[in-house]
Amino acid sequence: MRAAYISGYGGAGQVEVGEQPLPHVSSGDVRIAMKAASVNPIDWKTVKGDLKALFKPPFPLMLGSDGAGVVESVGVGVSEFQVGDEVYFRCHKLNTGTFAEYFTLPAELVALKPQNMTFEQAASIPLVGLTVMQALSEKGGMQAGAKVLIHAGAGGVGTFAIQYAKACGAYVATTASKKRNDLLHELGADEIIDYHSQNIEDKLADYDIVLDTLGESVHAASYKTLKKGGVLVTVLGIPDNDTIAEYNANFVVKLVARLHNRKMQKRAAKYGAVYKHHLMYASGAQLTEIATLIEAGKIKAVIDSTYPLDQVQSAFERSMTGRAQGKIIIRTA
Ligand SMILES: NC(=O)c1ccc[n+]([C@@H]2O[C@H](COP(=O)([O-])OP(=O)(O)OC[C@H]3O[C@@H](n4cnc5c(N)ncnc54)[C@H](OP(=O)(O)O)[C@@H]3O)[C@@H](O)[C@H]2O)c1
């Protein structure tokens, strides 16, 4: 089968597309004939070697973290899915490779594709959808009526986060360039802060949750928008100590993480707030919940651009600009 992979770390130019063996179907697995997959910054960060401290996968390293397609084969013990089912999924983080004609993964990570979405639209959802649901609901404790600030509302995570928070009954502010206003209003944002000319701390107060997709540079200002006890959930930087412990990281990495997390928590406490890091995880059950919201018309796909499989390099270059509006898609069939 054709697939995108790297044989060593480097830039987007390191990505090759060529023949790779068809993935084996073990018991409990489904093999999916891929239709589309989405590009996430984690894909090119992996290519650059940014995750080496956490895990060192063998080469060739297959690329792509989520996607949508049709079940082509089911392993022993799988009863939830049948050949021909249209599905979407996020792979386990150590088993990437969705920029390919076929992909195999445990059935429990898979869900039926939202019926009102094309494969390309459905492929835009899993990684960002799970990230947002887990960061806002599990880590942030978001409830109806909560005031939520979402940084980078026009990005892959942000466009989903605005819609998800609104679907949960939250009041949503977001940061973006002015040219994104029409889209962000359409997605349901209540307040849009033009980050080029306005300061969030001058505009927003008494927020319950901040979803940080930009990193430490926005933390101090974000804390000033939170009420006492409010939570900043970041999806960037060093994971929390429990998450680090799940990886085979060495002593030095664990120590650096502990020191960093202590510093982040102290800084949050200074503002009377709480700091949390979230590293998303795969879940078929949560994707089924997300599909229900999509089929109810509460969440739609926002697609920046679509590339064929043999142009993964160009898709990565587009993502690396940091200017995508919504998701970048790879058409795999
Ligand atoms: N921990 C996890 O599990 C997890 C999961 C998913 C993603 N992430 C991380 O989250 C980050 C965001 O991911 P993404 O997919 O949303 O990225 P993305 O789609 O590449 O984000 C691009 C968007 O960011 C906006 N933007 C850039 N700088 C901004 C600023 N200073 N203020 C407001 N908006 C700004 C851009 O809008 P303008 O062009 O208008 O500036 C653009 O629309 C990535 O670093 C990714 O690795 C982590």
The ligand as an ORCA input file, in Angstrom:
! r2SCAN-3c Opt
* xyz 0 1
  N      -1.938     18.429     23.886
  C      -2.721     17.951     22.939
  O      -3.271     16.863     23.088
  C      -2.949     18.752     21.668
  C      -3.967     18.366     20.805
  C      -4.208     19.142     19.675
  C      -3.395     20.253     19.388
  N      -2.388     20.563     20.247
  C      -1.532     21.752     19.965
  O      -2.353     22.903     19.936
  C      -1.791     23.864     19.066
  C      -2.883     24.404     18.157
  O      -3.281     23.363     17.270
  P      -4.200     23.699     16.034
  O      -4.408     22.434     15.282
  O      -5.376     24.481     16.446
  O      -3.202     24.668     15.202
  P      -3.473     25.445     13.870
  O      -4.739     24.981     13.249
  O      -2.223     25.362     13.064
  O      -3.645     26.961     14.356
  C      -3.632     27.942     13.363
  C      -4.460     29.127     13.813
  O      -3.851     29.783     14.917
  C      -4.187     31.159     14.845
  N      -3.211     31.927     15.613
  C      -1.855     31.906     15.472
  N      -1.290     32.744     16.388
  C      -2.307     33.287     17.106
  C      -2.371     34.210     18.195
  N      -1.254     34.734     18.743
  N      -3.577     34.505     18.712
  C      -4.717     33.968     18.190
  N      -4.723     33.109     17.147
  C      -3.529     32.764     16.621
  C      -4.125     31.458     13.366
  O      -5.000     32.526     13.076
  P      -4.425     33.876     12.416
  O      -3.815     33.475     11.093
  O      -5.620     34.726     12.285
  O      -3.393     34.391     13.361
  C      -4.610     30.161     12.717
  O      -5.969     30.216     12.353
  C      -0.645     23.157     18.325
  O       0.581     23.571     18.876
  C      -0.882     21.687     18.595
  O       0.288     20.916     18.592
  C      -2.128     19.845     21.361
*
